[in-house]
Amino acid sequence: MPSTSPEFPTRDTGPLADDTAIGGFVFDNSYARLPDRFHAKLPPAPVEAPRLIRLNHDLAEELGLDAQALDSPQGAQIFAGNILPKGAEPLAMAYAGHQFGHYTPQLGDGRAILLGEVIDRDGQRRDIQLKGSGRTPFSRRGDGRAALGPVLREYVVSEAMHALGVPTTRALAAVTTGEQVVRDAFLPGGIVTRVAASHIRVGTFQYFAAQGDHEAVATLADHAIARHCPQLAGQPDRHIGFYQEVLERQAALVAHWMSLGFIHGVMNTDNMAISGETIDYGPCAFMDAYDPATKFSFVDEYGRYAYVNQPRIAPWNLARLAEALLPHVDEDTERGIARLGEILATFPERYRAHWRAHMRAKIGLEREAEGDDALIEDLLEAMHQGGADFTLTFRGLTDAVFDDGADETIRDLFAQGDAIHAWLPRWRARIAMEATAPRETAKAMRAVNPAIIPRNHRVEAMIDAAVMRDDFGPFDELMQVLAEPFADKPQHAAFLAPPQAHERVTLTFCGT
């Protein structure tokens, strides 16, 4: 059928087309080669006085870029969008999405520009995108800019997640723009350069499916398969295989979040990446005291995306992807629904298997035994009853494996200690069943239980210093500390502590 999707106007890059070769960018822009209705081609809007806050040297080298050349005033011009590197084909991607359960037919990159794609040193294709780079046809009433605070939050949390081993988009650079943006006040502007396996979302498929543009859905699916599941390319049942792969990646991702006490905050379908990476760090946060109902997002009034709901929202989002793919799965609609439904029904057990693996490792269990799930659940319930800190409780158990004197330190984390007092002997008896020596068990536990996370009060203090005083010392210090989250370093002891009552952060904001 003929396409009903709009084709977006392009804009000449004009004076921005510096065509500089600085930085060593070698682009191969596959998304830019898709039909015009997939994107709007336009350059970033220039900013007044860009200044480089930080360049991620390790990531730059991983991407095959010249980090030394980019860590410069000219690099700041590139990461601000004032200069386009040679081979860039800037564009804003079209997508839709369910936001808090309500469908919005056109969202798209309203404040982001995809510069292009590079092949990293491992042969993997990676997107390079500027976020906060000005208005696009998808901006609606927005200014297309980002305030400095959310830029720094995304940089810190995405890199912390990477250090924690969680699949995630990465932060390559952050700049200040020399301009102000208007939110509830005048705030300094910033731009973060984001790197991703791709920026294709569930909402990208929804955008075309809702318009009945089945040709575009098929084109997008084949593009995503070639990029993320190349073993399925050209297979008759590739759409079923693709759906199954996306579902498995999301089950693994959300289980990893849950094992660290991470709360994404806006699990809209436009914020679920097909690649299985964590994407769009807005009002995200890590919980301190364990409470499954914890939420931080100011806009999540009813807790749709609270911690406990994340494993429930993921399959809801995946059901929306199934709806978009349905016409390509089977000519018989009912049979297609049954086939996709059968896969979707496996999500709870797939998620549970990943969650169980993470949680067993966190309490030092290598071999499976009957009653392990109950042991884990009872620990979490004790933590909830006692208001115990999520991160410190699991980290404390690593010492208690070989030193029962550490039990007292763990009990001190609990306002009510009866439940944990009863749990610890059960855990010790279970640990005794393991064949591994206690110190080896503790070593394995330290590799999965971080000592340091980007605690909300630390992140907010860092943002306040940068925004209010133009002081990036706390940002640099936080980045240094979070780079080694599993290490025991006495000089970083202050970063382990949960917030005092007056430091607690109860609300986070997305920054749009």
C-alpha positions in Angstrom: 0.0 0.0 0.0 1.2 3.5 -0.6 2.8 5.2 2.4 0.7 7.7 4.5 3.7 8.8 6.5 4.8 12.4 6.1 8.1 13.2 4.5 9.9 15.8 6.5 11.6 18.9 5.0 15.3 18.9 4.9 17.4 22.0 5.7 20.8 22.8 4.1 23.6 22.8 6.6 24.7 26.2 5.3 27.6 27.7 7.2 27.7 24.8 9.6 29.1 22.5 6.9 32.7 23.0 8.0 33.6 19.5 6.8 36.4 19.3 9.3 38.4 16.1 9.6 39.3 16.8 13.2 38.7 14.0 15.6 39.1 11.1 13.1 35.3 10.5 12.6 34.7 7.9 9.9 31.0 7.8 9.3 28.8 5.1 7.6 25.3 6.4 8.1 22.9 3.6 7.4 19.8 5.3 9.1 20.3 8.3 6.9 19.9 6.1 3.9 16.4 5.0 4.9 13.4 6.8 3.2 12.7 10.4 4.0 9.7 9.6 6.1 12.0 8.0 8.7 13.7 11.3 9.7 14.1 15.0 9.1 17.5 16.0 7.9 18.7 19.2 9.4 21.8 20.4 11.3 22.1 21.2 15.0 21.3 24.8 15.9 24.5 26.7 16.7 25.2 28.0 20.2 26.8 31.1 21.4 29.9 30.1 23.4 30.4 26.4 23.8 32.9 25.1 26.4 33.9 21.5 26.8 33.2 20.2 30.3 34.4 16.6 29.8 35.5 14.3 27.0 35.3 10.6 27.6 38.7 9.6 26.4 38.3 5.9 26.8 35.0 5.9 24.9 36.5 8.1 22.2 39.3 5.7 21.6 36.9 2.8 21.6 35.1 4.5 18.8 38.3 5.0 16.9 38.4 8.8 17.4 41.3 11.0 18.1 40.6 11.9 21.8 43.5 14.3 22.1 42.3 16.4 19.1 38.7 16.4 20.4 39.7 17.5 23.9 40.1 21.1 22.6 38.1 24.2 21.9 37.5 22.9 18.4 36.2 19.6 19.9 33.8 21.8 21.9 32.5 23.3 18.7 31.8 19.8 17.3 30.1 18.6 20.4 28.0 21.8 20.5 26.9 21.3 16.9 28.6 24.5 15.7 30.9 22.5 13.4 30.0 19.3 11.6 32.7 16.6 11.4 33.5 15.3 7.9 30.9 12.7 6.8 28.2 13.6 9.3 24.6 13.5 8.0 22.7 15.1 10.8 19.0 14.1 11.2 16.2 13.9 13.7 14.5 10.5 13.9 10.7 10.1 13.7 8.9 8.0 16.3 5.8 7.8 18.4 5.0 6.2 21.7 2.8 5.5 24.7 3.6 8.0 27.4 2.2 6.9 30.8 -0.2 4.6 28.9 -1.5 7.3 26.5 -0.5 7.1 22.9 1.1 10.1 21.2 1.2 9.6 17.4 4.2 11.8 16.8 7.1 12.4 19.2 10.5 12.1 17.5 13.8 13.7 18.3 12.6 17.1 19.5 15.9 18.1 21.0 18.4 15.6 19.6 20.3 15.3 16.3 21.9 12.1 15.1 25.2 13.1 13.6 25.8 9.7 12.1 27.2 6.2 12.7 30.7 4.9 13.2 32.2 1.4 13.4 34.0 1.0 16.6 37.3 -0.9 17.1 35.4 -4.1 17.8 33.5 -3.8 14.5 30.2 -2.7 16.1 28.1 0.1 14.6 27.5 2.9 17.0 25.3 6.0 16.8 26.7 9.4 17.8 23.9 11.8 18.8 23.8 15.4 20.2 21.1 15.8 22.9 20.0 19.4 23.5 21.0 20.6 20.1 18.0 22.8 19.2 14.6 22.7 17.6 13.5 20.1 15.0 10.2 19.4 13.3 9.4 17.1 16.3 9.9 19.7 19.0 6.3 20.7 19.3 6.2 23.6 21.8 9.7 22.8 23.1 12.9 24.8 22.6 14.9 21.8 21.6 17.5 22.6 24.3 18.7 20.9 27.5 19.5 22.5 30.8 23.0 21.8 32.2 21.6 19.8 35.1 20.0 17.0 33.1 23.0 16.9 30.8 25.3 16.2 33.8 22.8 13.7 35.3 22.8 11.7 32.0 26.5 11.8 31.7 27.1 10.6 35.3 24.4 7.9 35.5 24.9 6.4 32.0 28.6 6.1 32.7 28.0 4.7 36.2 25.6 2.1 34.7 28.3 1.1 32.2 30.8 0.7 35.0 28.2 -1.5 36.8 28.0 -3.7 33.8 24.5 -2.7 32.7 23.8 -2.4 29.0 23.4 1.3 28.4 23.9 4.3 26.1 27.2 6.1 26.8 28.2 9.7 27.2 31.0 10.8 24.9 31.1 14.5 25.8 29.3 17.3 27.6 29.5 21.0 26.8 28.0 24.2 28.2 26.5 26.3 25.5 27.0 29.8 26.8 23.3 30.3 26.6 20.4 30.0 29.0 17.3 28.0 28.8 14.0 28.7 30.4 12.4 26.1 32.6 11.0 27.1 36.0 13.9 29.5 36.0 16.7 30.7 33.8 19.3 27.9 33.7 22.6 27.4 31.9 22.3 25.3 28.8 24.2 22.1 27.9 24.5 19.4 25.3 25.5 15.8 25.9 26.9 13.7 23.1 25.3 10.2 23.4 26.6 7.0 21.9 24.2 4.0 21.4 24.1 0.7 19.6 21.1 2.5 17.9 18.4 4.9 18.8 15.6 2.6 17.4 12.8 2.3 19.9 9.5 0.4 20.3 7.9 3.8 19.5 9.7 3.9 16.1 7.8 0.8 15.1 4.6 2.2 16.5 5.0 5.4 14.5 4.6 3.6 11.2 2.3 0.9 12.3 -0.3 3.4 13.6 -0.4 5.0 10.1 -0.9 1.6 8.4 2.5 2.1 6.7 3.4 -1.6 6.7 6.1 -1.1 4.1 8.0 1.2 6.5 7.5 -1.3 9.4 9.1 -4.0 7.3 11.9 -1.7 6.2 12.6 -0.7 9.8 12.5 -4.3 11.0 15.0 -5.4 8.4 17.2 -2.5 9.3 17.0 -3.3 13.0 17.6 -7.0 12.3 20.7 -6.3 10.2 22.0 -4.1 12.9 21.1 -6.1 16.1 20.3 -9.6 15.0 22.3 -10.2 11.8 21.9 -14.0 12.2 18.2 -13.6 11.4 18.7 -11.5 8.2 16.8 -13.0 5.2 15.1 -15.8 7.3 11.4 -16.4 6.6 10.5 -16.2 10.3 12.9 -13.3 11.0 10.2 -11.1 12.6 9.3 -13.7 15.1 13.0 -14.3 15.9 13.5 -10.6 16.1 10.7 -10.2 18.6 12.0 -13.0 20.7 15.4 -11.5 20.8 14.1 -8.0 21.8 12.0 -9.6 24.5 15.0 -11.6 25.9 17.2 -8.5 26.0 14.6 -6.5 27.8 14.0 -9.3 30.4 17.8 -9.3 31.0 18.0 -5.5 31.2 15.2 -5.0 33.7 16.4 -7.8 35.9 19.8 -6.1 36.0 18.2 -2.8 37.0 16.2 -4.5 39.7 19.3 -6.1 41.2 20.9 -2.7 41.6 17.9 -0.8 42.9 17.8 1.3 39.8 14.5 3.1 38.8 14.3 4.4 35.2 11.4 6.7 35.9 9.9 7.0 32.4 9.5 3.5 30.8 7.4 4.9 28.0 7.5 2.9 24.7 9.6 5.7 23.1 12.1 5.1 25.9 12.6 1.4 25.3 15.5 0.7 22.9 15.3 -2.3 20.6 19.0 -2.9 21.3 18.4 -3.7 24.9 20.3 -0.8 26.2 19.1 1.6 28.9 18.2 4.8 27.2 16.9 8.3 28.0 18.1 9.1 31.5 15.6 11.6 32.7 14.2 11.4 36.2 16.2 8.2 36.9 17.5 7.3 40.4 18.9 4.6 42.6 17.0 3.9 45.7 18.6 4.2 49.1 16.4 2.4 51.7 14.7 -0.6 50.1 11.0 -0.1 49.4 9.5 -1.8 46.3 7.0 1.1 45.9 9.9 3.7 45.5 9.5 6.2 42.7 11.2 9.5 42.2 9.9 11.0 38.9 7.9 14.2 39.5 5.6 13.4 36.6 4.9 9.8 37.7 2.1 10.9 40.0 0.6 7.4 40.4 3.7 5.3 40.4 3.2 3.6 37.0 7.0 3.3 36.7 7.8 2.7 40.4 10.6 0.2 41.1 8.2 -2.8 41.7 6.3 -2.1 38.4 9.3 -2.2 36.1 9.1 -5.9 35.4 5.3 -5.4 34.7 5.7 -2.4 32.4 8.4 -4.1 30.2 6.0 -6.8 28.8 3.3 -4.1 28.4 5.6 -2.2 26.2 6.6 -5.4 24.3 3.0 -6.1 23.6 2.9 -2.7 21.7 5.9 -3.9 19.7 4.0 -7.2 18.9 1.0 -5.1 17.6 3.3 -3.2 15.3 5.0 -6.4 13.9 1.8 -8.5 13.7 1.1 -8.0 9.9 4.6 -9.3 9.1 4.5 -12.3 11.4 1.7 -14.3 9.7 -0.8 -13.7 6.9 -3.5 -15.2 9.3 -4.0 -12.5 11.9 -5.3 -14.9 14.6 -2.4 -17.2 14.1 0.0 -14.3 14.2 -1.5 -13.1 17.5 -1.1 -16.6 18.9 2.5 -16.9 17.9 3.5 -13.5 19.3 1.4 -14.0 22.4 3.1 -17.3 23.1 6.5 -15.5 23.1 5.2 -12.6 25.2 3.9 -15.1 27.7 7.5 -16.2 28.4 8.6 -12.8 29.6 7.8 -13.4 33.4 9.9 -16.6 33.6 12.7 -15.2 31.4 12.8 -12.1 33.6 12.6 -14.3 36.7 15.5 -16.4 35.6 17.7 -13.4 35.0 16.6 -11.8 38.3 17.2 -15.0 40.2 20.8 -15.3 38.7 21.6 -11.8 39.8 20.2 -12.1 43.3 21.7 -15.5 44.0 25.1 -14.1 43.0 24.5 -11.1 45.3 24.1 -13.3 48.3 26.9 -15.7 47.4 25.0 -18.7 46.0 26.7 -20.5 43.1 24.7 -23.8 43.0 20.9 -23.9 42.9 19.0 -25.4 45.8 15.4 -25.6 46.8 14.4 -22.6 48.9 16.8 -20.1 47.4 14.0 -17.9 46.1 12.4 -17.8 49.5 15.7 -16.9 51.1 16.1 -14.0 48.7 12.5 -12.8 49.1 12.8 -13.0 52.9 15.9 -10.9 52.8 14.2 -8.2 50.7 11.1 -8.3 53.0 13.4 -7.9 56.1 15.1 -4.9 54.3 11.7 -3.4 53.6 10.5 -3.8 57.2 13.8 -2.5 58.6 14.3 0.4 56.1 17.7 -0.9 55.3 19.8 0.6 52.6 19.7 -1.6 49.5 23.3 -1.2 48.4 25.0 -1.3 51.8 23.0 -4.4 52.9 24.3 -6.5 50.0 27.8 -5.1 50.2 27.8 -5.8 54.0 27.0 -9.4 53.3 30.3 -9.8 51.4 32.2 -9.4 54.7 29.8 -11.4 56.7 30.6 -14.5 54.6 33.8 -15.2 56.4 33.4 -12.9 59.5 30.3 -13.3 61.6 31.5 -10.3 63.5 30.3 -8.3 60.5 26.7 -9.3 61.3 26.5 -6.4 63.8 27.3 -3.9 61.0 24.5 -5.4 58.9 22.0 -5.3 61.8 22.9 -1.6 62.3 21.4 -0.9 58.9 18.0 -2.0 60.1 15.7 0.1 62.1 13.9 -3.1 63.1 16.3 -6.0 63.4 14.2 -9.0 64.3 13.8 -10.2 60.7 17.4 -9.8 59.7 18.5 -11.4 63.0 16.4 -14.5 62.0 17.6 -14.5 58.4 21.3 -14.4 58.9 21.6 -18.0 60.4 19.5 -19.4 57.5 21.8 -17.7 55.0 24.9 -19.0 56.8 23.5 -22.5 56.7 22.9 -22.2 53.0 26.3 -20.7 52.3 27.8 -23.7 54.1 26.3 -25.9 51.4 28.5 -24.2 48.7 31.7 -25.9 47.6 33.5 -22.5 47.3 35.8 -21.3 50.1 34.3 -18.3 52.0 36.9 -15.8 50.9 36.4 -16.8 47.2 32.6 -16.4 47.7 33.2 -13.0 49.2 35.4 -12.0 46.3 32.7 -13.1 43.8 30.0 -11.2 45.8 32.2 -8.0 45.7 32.2 -8.3 41.9 28.4 -7.9 41.7 27.6 -5.8 44.8 28.8 -2.3 44.3 30.2 -0.3 47.1 29.3 3.0 45.4 26.4 4.0 43.3 25.4 7.5 42.0 23.3 8.3 45.0 20.7 11.0 44.4 22.0 13.5 47.0 25.5 13.3 45.5 24.2 13.8 42.0 22.0 16.8 43.1 24.9 18.4 45.0 27.1 18.0 41.9 24.5 19.6 39.7 24.0 22.4 42.1 27.7 23.2 42.2 27.8 23.3 38.4 24.6 25.2 37.8 24.8 27.7 40.6 28.6 28.2 40.9 30.1 27.0 37.6 32.0 24.6 39.7 32.7 21.2 38.0 35.0 19.9 40.7 32.2 17.7 42.3 31.3 16.4 38.8 34.9 15.4 38.1 35.2 13.8 41.5 32.0 11.9 41.2 33.0 10.6 37.8 36.4 9.4 39.2 34.7 7.6 42.1 31.9 6.0 40.0 34.5 4.6 37.5 35.3 1.8 40.0 32.1 1.0 41.8 33.2 -2.4 43.1 36.5 -1.3 44.6 37.1 -0.7 48.3 39.0 2.6 48.5 39.3 4.3 51.9 39.5 7.7 50.2 36.1 7.2 48.7 34.4 6.2 52.0 32.2 9.3 52.1 30.6 8.3 48.9 29.3 5.0 50.3 27.0 6.7 52.9 23.3 7.1 52.3 21.9 10.6 52.7 21.2 12.2 56.0 17.5 13.1 56.6 18.1 16.7 55.3 19.9 15.4 52.2 17.3 13.0 50.9 16.1 13.5 47.4 12.4 12.5 46.9 11.7 14.0 43.5 13.6 14.0 40.2 12.9 15.8 37.0 13.4 15.0 33.3 14.6 18.4 32.3 12.4 19.0 29.2 
